[in-house]
């Protein structure tokens, strides 16, 4: 079930990076999961991935991916507008901070 040089060359060919000097950060396990998904070897609708530092490629367009964000998974549907970014840019891990509302005390006269 290994991926040959031909498949990796197709992946790099379909990549539109923000920086032309750098190659995308890839993980072979992601492409094994995509290979199983395209050949209908898995019944899940979503592909579960854990590293948020992976680059979104053009060959992933149309896939439904769930990215792990520490305690749960975040659903992402890959479209043409997010190609070239990282998965971590769409999974916010920090809880937004809100200042507590302080109630004013009534003065007794």
Beta strands, then each sheet from edge to edge (+ up, - down):
strand 1: 47-49
strand 2: 64-68
strand 3: 73-77
sheet 1: 1+ 2+ 3-
end
